[in-house]
Amino acid sequence: MRILFLEDEPTIREVLTEYMKMQGYDVVTAEDGEKALLLLKEQTKGQEFDMAVLDIMVPKVSGLEILSYIKEHQPEMATIMLTALDDESTQIHAFNLYADDYVIKPVSPVILLKRMETILRRVKKKEKTEEKGLVIQGDSYEAFYDGIPLELTLSEFLLLQVLEKEPNRAFTREQLILRIYNEDYVGNDRIIDAHIKNLRKKLPGNYIKTVIGIGYQYQKEG
């Protein structure tokens, strides 16, 4: 993740930058708003910033002006306002410009990193759900089609996930049962057929292929 960090106080800039880098972030710093604006305008394809952490009271161009520029030209970029100003009107102004968060200084580096992590995870999830076609999110046990959530049971989701992870493999019913239920399931392996039937009703495309004599296989094109 690439971070633009605007902060005019050298000590704060150095300390927080080091903490961000320790967490694996690619950090580009600016000591004033003019430089931050230039960095934003010079972004190249594939090197765009994922997040901007912006101090408000900085020389030349304020953090709020930078925020306004970002929301006009790159609205998908996550933003955190980092400032010593705790008055309500400034906070309202920042949120009216669609800042994702507003952090009052002094701030613990650990807390700032946690807020960054939370916002970036939310942005990433939103991007995934807006993708076209079928999107499977293993961390949240959700599946989407063109951004619309599919109403799947847990067993149906797990079955779809197993098939989708190995699209070139044809699974037997017994193999699918072991992947989904481990060794806890006792019963007829035709339960898989029932789940497949329900999945086919809920999926907009024909994503599950029947392999005669074997079982089922995922096909990428619906």
C-alpha angles and dihedrals in degrees: 000000000000117000130195108207117193113190128141098196106088097209095049091044093051096044097046092042090055092050091049092050091049087059091053100259120146100229127196114186134207126189095199139026095251092060091045090053091050091050090052092050092048096053113133128208110279091019100073120140115254093197140011121209104197132190108211102211102059132133125272101001121028124235089244091058089050089050090052091051092050094050090049098047106023107018093167092066114106116235136198122186112216113192149138090229110103100170116128097234093058091048092049090049091052093048091046085059087053099252109174094219143000118214124191118220135264089055131172110248089224092054092047091051091050091052090049091049093050094049094045091049090051092048091048091050091049091051090051094050090051093056116112121249126012117346122182119197110197096184094060099028092238134133126199136190115202088341095307116119117240117226099233129160116234092256092049092049093049091048092051091046093052092050094044094052091061106031094168094055128089110214126206118225090250092054092050092050090052092049094049105034101018104210096324097094120095116183146057118335088223086086084086090060090054092051091047090051091052093045092053089054092051100041115083092218138038097266098150120069124197111228106204114235093010117051133248140343135187117239117199098216112067 
